[in-house]
């Protein structure tokens, strides 16, 4: 399925995957959008969950291997209008045959606006609570949308764990589980039309892991990621509430009434900060700070997940035991936080209303 051209001893070149060339015809070129069926992809055992090092481009004269992922080719009769804000090209990855499948990843051609870089640690101080801009969508996850033939490579990772702007994790970015070998569906939406094709992810033939091993690994990572997401969401909510408290304290009038609310706001902020400091090392200001300040529960939990994601193997007994111990500790802190939301915050808002001051609204959860 590849085209190889060689000279007499001087070198050779490979055009990977002739599927689009074989299927291209007048009917395809007459469509607004066409999604070609991708070739089966191999889930190589030596690849982890997305934190592999990048050694840069190959040296001059050396070849470049084809991408290790699912390679999608699609044809667009024209590029989307640049003046439209909504994405016009969308590629969804669904589990199974797509009929009742779950959407695992969604990619669009939408380009995120460049936002200013946040200072390390911004938004960590209880008194400031300044919001930090959301991380920008990597260019590798943005769909190309040019007129004619386009190519996009999915690295076979599912949705990554929740990221909180400004947080520094020694264990790396939140875990992104790799898809288990099996049948999946790709759904392309562009130009007002939708096209779907099935595709297959195959197990590495050199891997000794069984399909049950890979399923057990995937289940472990999904469950661990869910708890990490809950932890990250709690940290975000704490910071948003503390921002409201800081703004409220600035608006308090001088005098006895203002002092009463100010003292109550300080006590409430301290309780929120205590939970956050148990969940995350708030002293981190740079990627090297964890060398000096011990990592907390969210970093440890993500580290266990990153370890379990290496290679093709089911999680060890130690992985499970450490994960369960961390989850129990996190749940204890989340229970304290829930008590703050339902009891301490409610009492503070009652006091604030009595003094004629606007209340603090509990930030809603953003978990899906």
C-alpha positions, 0 to 999 in steps of 0.5 A, a space after each residue: 500500500 506504499 509507493 517506493 521509488 529508488 535510484 541505483 544505490 543512491 537512496 530511496 523514497 517512500 510515499 506512505 499510504 496510497 489509499 487516497 490516491 486509489 480512491 480519488 475520482 470525479 465523484 470524490 472531487 465533486 463532494 463538499 467533504 470526503 473522509 478516506 478510510 484509514 489503514 489499520 494502526 499499530 498500538 506500539 508497546 514502547 509508546 507511553 501516554 503522550 509524554 515521550 521525549 522528542 529528539 527533534 528532526 532526523 539528521 541530514 540524509 536520514 529518513 523519517 519514519 511514518 507517524 505512529 498513530 491513526 492517519 486520516 486523509 480527507 478531501 475538502 472542496 474549499 477551505 472554510 471562510 476565515 471570518 467565521 468564528 465557529 469551527 467548520 471542520 470537525 473530526 470526532 473519534 468514537 468507540 465501536 461502530 459509531 452507532 452508540 459509541 462514546 466520543 473519545 476525542 474531538 478535533 476542529 480547525 479552530 485556532 485559539 487566540 494567542 493569550 499572554 503567558 501567565 507568571 509562574 504561580 500566578 493565582 496561587 496566593 490566597 490574597 490575590 486569587 488572580 485568574 490565569 489564562 487557559 492553556 492554548 490548544 496545541 497546533 498538533 491537535 488542530 485540524 488542517 482545513 485547506 482546499 484539496 487533500 488534508 492529513 491529520 494524525 491521531 496519536 491514539 490517546 483519549 481526552 487528557 486529564 483536566 489542566 488547571 492554568 498555572 499548576 506545575 506538576 512534577 509528574 508531567 501533564 495530566 494522564 491521557 489514556 491510550 485507546 485499547 486495540 479494537 474497532 473505532 469510528 471516525 466522523 468528519 463534519 465539514 461544509 454541512 455534510 457528515 462522513 463516517 468510516 470505521 477503522 482498526 487499532 491493532 495490538 503490537 505483534 511483538 508485545 507479550 501483553 494480552 487484550 485483557 491486560 491492555 483493557 485492565 491498564 486502560 480501566 485503571 487509567 480511566 478510573 485514576 484520571 476521573 479522580 484526578 479530574 475531580 481533584 483538579 476541579 476542586 482546586 479550580 473552584 477553591 481559587 475562584 471562590 478565593 478570588 470572590 472573597 478577595 474582591 469582596 474584602 476590597 469593597 467592605 466599608 470601614 468600621 465594625 460591620 466591615 471588620 466582622 465580615 472581613 474577619 469571617 472572610 479571612 477565616 473562610 479563605 484559610 479553610 479553603 487554602 488548607 484544602 488546596 495545600 493538601 491537594 496541591 503544592 502551592 509553593 511551586 513557581 517553576 518546573 524545578 520547585 518540586 525539588 525543594 517542596 514535596 509534591 502533594 496528592 494530585 501530583 502523586 496520583 498523576 505520577 502513579 497513572 503515568 507509571 502505570 501507562 508505560 508500556 503494555 501491561 496491566 497495573 501491578 498490585 503496588 499501582 493499585 494499592 498506592 492509587 487507592 491510598 491516594 484516592 482515600 486521602 483525596 476523598 477526605 480532603 474533598 469531604 472537608 471542602 464540601 463541608 466548607 461549601 455547605 456550612 462555612 460558606 453558607 454561614 459567611 454569606 448569611 453574615 455578609 447579607 446581614 451587613 449589606 454585602 454581596 455574597 460569595 457564589 460557590 463556583 459550579 463544577 465543570 466535570 462532564 
